[in-house]
Amino acid sequence: MTFNEYQEKAKITAKYPVIGEAYVYPALGLAGETGEVLEKIKKIFRDEDGKITPEKKQELMKELGDVLWYLATLARELGLPLEDVAQNNIAKLFSRLDRGVLHGNGDNR
């Protein structure tokens, strides 16, 4: 499945309230689901000494799927094909790699 195919399928299940602009709900959901991923990782360090069991890996996969869904629906609400988002990002990263500026900070390095 391509990113754009995923985005189209996610659109079918995108039933959420419009809070102001249509992009607000998926933006808030993306933040919440990202927090859930981080919470699970925190507990893996707290309870499992950082070792990811097969069960925890499955839990993380589910949460990462939720992050992907919110990312896809947010991009759609912004009129951005997910494939373009992915291609633009990897091009940016390879440009930084080629120029030796992967490390550091700032969006325009």
C-alpha positions as CSV (number, residue, x, y, z in Angstrom):
1,M,0.0,0.0,0.0
2,T,1.3,3.5,-0.8
3,F,1.1,6.4,1.5
4,N,-1.6,8.0,-0.7
5,E,-3.6,4.8,-0.8
6,Y,-3.4,4.7,3.0
7,Q,-4.5,8.3,3.2
8,E,-7.5,7.6,0.9
9,K,-8.6,4.6,3.1
10,A,-8.1,6.7,6.3
11,K,-10.4,9.3,4.8
12,I,-13.2,6.8,4.8
13,T,-12.9,6.3,8.5
14,A,-12.4,10.0,9.3
15,K,-15.5,10.7,11.3
16,Y,-14.7,13.4,13.7
17,P,-16.2,16.7,14.9
18,V,-15.1,19.9,13.2
19,I,-13.6,22.1,15.9
20,G,-13.1,25.4,14.2
21,E,-11.1,24.5,11.2
22,A,-11.2,20.9,10.0
23,Y,-7.5,20.3,10.7
24,V,-7.8,21.1,14.4
25,Y,-9.2,17.7,15.5
26,P,-6.6,15.5,13.7
27,A,-3.8,17.9,14.9
28,L,-4.9,17.4,18.5
29,G,-5.3,13.6,17.9
30,L,-1.8,13.4,16.5
31,A,-0.4,15.0,19.6
32,G,-2.4,12.8,21.9
33,E,-1.4,9.5,20.1
34,T,2.2,10.6,20.0
35,G,2.0,11.0,23.8
36,E,0.6,7.5,24.1
37,V,3.6,6.1,22.2
38,L,5.9,8.0,24.5
39,E,4.0,6.9,27.6
40,K,4.4,3.2,26.6
41,I,8.1,3.6,25.9
42,K,8.5,5.3,29.3
43,K,6.8,2.4,31.0
44,I,9.0,-0.1,29.1
45,F,12.0,1.6,30.7
46,R,10.4,1.8,34.1
47,D,9.0,-1.7,34.2
48,E,11.1,-3.7,31.7
49,D,14.6,-2.2,32.0
50,G,14.1,-0.9,28.4
51,K,13.6,-4.4,26.9
52,I,10.7,-4.5,24.4
53,T,8.7,-7.7,24.7
54,P,6.8,-9.1,21.8
55,E,3.6,-8.0,23.5
56,K,4.9,-4.4,24.0
57,K,6.0,-4.3,20.4
58,Q,2.4,-5.2,19.4
59,E,1.1,-2.4,21.6
60,L,3.5,0.1,20.1
61,M,2.5,-1.0,16.6
62,K,-1.1,-0.2,17.4
63,E,-0.2,3.2,18.8
64,L,2.1,4.0,15.9
65,G,-0.8,3.0,13.6
66,D,-3.0,5.6,15.4
67,V,-0.2,8.2,14.9
68,L,-0.1,7.4,11.2
69,W,-3.9,7.7,10.9
70,Y,-3.9,11.2,12.5
71,L,-0.9,12.2,10.4
72,A,-2.7,11.1,7.2
73,T,-5.9,12.8,8.1
74,L,-4.2,16.0,9.2
75,A,-2.2,16.1,5.9
76,R,-5.4,15.5,4.0
77,E,-7.2,18.4,5.8
78,L,-4.2,20.6,4.8
79,G,-4.5,19.4,1.2
80,L,-1.2,17.6,1.3
81,P,-0.8,14.1,-0.2
82,L,1.0,12.0,2.3
83,E,3.3,10.7,-0.5
84,D,4.4,14.3,-1.1
85,V,5.0,14.8,2.6
86,A,7.2,11.7,2.7
87,Q,9.1,12.5,-0.5
88,N,9.7,16.1,0.6
89,N,11.0,14.9,4.0
90,I,13.4,12.3,2.7
91,A,14.7,14.8,0.1
92,K,15.3,17.3,2.9
93,L,17.1,14.7,5.0
94,F,19.3,13.5,2.1
95,S,20.2,17.1,1.3
96,R,21.3,17.6,4.9
97,L,23.3,14.3,4.7
98,D,25.0,15.4,1.5
99,R,25.9,18.8,3.0
100,G,27.0,17.3,6.3
101,V,24.4,19.1,8.4
102,L,22.3,16.3,9.7
103,H,23.3,17.3,13.2
104,G,22.5,20.7,14.6
105,N,19.2,22.5,14.7
106,G,17.0,24.7,12.6
107,D,14.6,23.8,9.8
108,N,16.6,25.5,7.1
109,R,20.1,24.1,7.6
